[in-house]
């Protein structure tokens, strides 16, 4: 999957949970879910569940703890999809 396609899918997933529209408008690989987009930790769990559904993958607890930014999410998703 192309990087731009992956970012587009992630943007659709996080959109309902963001609290900072300006940060969302400038979303990049470096964007952090909690500090930049102001997604609270409970909603971050929802984001992770939505990622699992969207990409048909299973994210383990230790991976969930690492999934704090767009690039981290992209790396986890890419690795999981490569193992299928």
C-alpha positions as CSV (number, residue, x, y, z in Angstrom):
1,X,0.0,0.0,0.0
2,X,1.3,3.4,-0.9
3,X,2.2,5.8,1.9
4,X,-0.3,8.5,0.7
5,X,-3.1,5.9,0.6
6,X,-2.3,4.8,4.1
7,X,-2.3,8.4,5.4
8,X,-5.6,9.0,3.7
9,X,-7.2,6.0,5.4
10,X,-5.7,7.0,8.8
11,X,-7.1,10.5,8.4
12,X,-10.6,9.1,7.9
13,X,-10.2,6.9,11.0
14,X,-9.0,9.6,13.3
15,X,-11.3,12.4,12.0
16,X,-14.3,11.6,14.4
17,X,-11.9,11.8,17.4
18,X,-9.8,14.9,16.8
19,X,-10.0,18.0,19.0
20,X,-7.6,20.2,16.9
21,X,-8.8,20.9,13.4
22,X,-5.8,22.9,12.4
23,X,-3.4,20.1,13.4
24,X,-5.6,17.7,11.5
25,X,-5.5,19.9,8.4
26,X,-1.7,19.7,8.5
27,X,-1.5,16.0,9.4
28,X,1.8,14.4,8.4
29,X,3.8,11.4,9.4
30,X,5.2,13.3,12.4
31,X,1.7,14.1,13.8
32,X,1.2,12.7,17.3
33,X,-2.3,11.5,18.1
34,X,-2.6,12.8,21.7
35,X,-0.3,15.9,21.8
36,X,-1.1,17.3,18.3
37,X,-4.6,16.1,17.5
38,X,-5.7,16.2,21.1
39,X,-7.3,12.7,20.9
40,X,-7.8,11.5,24.5
41,X,-6.5,8.1,25.6
42,X,-9.9,6.5,25.6
43,X,-10.6,7.6,22.1
44,X,-7.1,6.4,21.0
45,X,-8.3,2.9,21.9
46,X,-11.2,3.5,19.5
47,X,-8.8,4.6,16.8
48,X,-6.8,1.4,17.3
49,X,-9.9,-0.7,17.1
50,X,-11.0,1.1,13.9
51,X,-7.5,0.6,12.4
52,X,-7.8,-3.2,13.2
53,X,-11.2,-3.2,11.4
54,X,-10.1,-1.1,8.4
55,X,-7.0,-3.1,7.7
56,X,-8.2,-6.5,9.0
57,X,-5.2,-6.9,11.4
58,X,-4.8,-7.6,15.1
59,X,-2.7,-5.1,17.1
60,X,-1.2,-6.5,20.3
61,X,-1.0,-4.6,23.6
62,X,2.7,-3.7,23.3
63,X,2.1,-2.4,19.8
64,X,-0.9,-0.3,21.0
65,X,1.5,1.4,23.5
66,X,3.8,2.3,20.6
67,X,1.0,3.7,18.4
68,X,1.2,7.3,19.4
69,X,1.9,9.0,16.1
70,X,1.0,8.6,12.4
71,X,4.4,7.2,11.5
72,X,4.2,4.6,14.3
73,X,0.7,3.6,13.2
74,X,1.9,3.3,9.6
75,X,4.9,1.2,10.6
76,X,2.7,-1.2,12.6
77,X,0.0,-1.5,9.9
78,X,2.6,-2.1,7.2
79,X,4.4,-4.7,9.3
80,X,1.1,-6.5,10.1
81,X,-0.1,-6.5,6.6
82,X,3.2,-7.9,5.4
83,X,2.8,-10.9,7.7
84,X,-0.6,-11.8,6.3
